[in-house]
């Protein structure tokens, strides 16, 4: 019971903000964006090819046999396009999950270091409006996000 007289110190942070503001987090987000962009360029190229085939099919100058060949080619390319799109979406989601898992652990390590250094018994992620708001209210002085960002950058150069 002697410890009950000691002040209880709890900090709050925004885990998403730590990733967005830290150097390592920014690099990871840029890599994910670049990965998505290269995939999107391939999809856009396939999309353009499909549009061109569709226009060729509608060309009135084609013989019935040539038109049927183009329709078969279009159907085949459309199926390949749809498979590729689904594969790319799965790949991107997998990369996002891997990044979240990796960086959640790194943010946790940085938050733990700040908590131990500053004497906090807990650091709570306040969440955000898009997912779930975990902390409804906190005094601004309890926010340790900036300290966690600095510690995160120190640990993840």
Buried (B, 14 or more C-beta within 10 A) or exposed (E): EEEEEEEEEBBBBBBBBBBEBBEBBEEBBEEBEEBBEEBEEEBEEBEEEBEEBEEBBEEEEBEEEEBEEBBEEBEEBBEEBEEBBEEBEEEBEEBEEEBBEEBEEBBBBBBBBBBEEEEBEEBBBBBEEEEEEEBEEEEEEBBBBBBBBBBBBEBBE
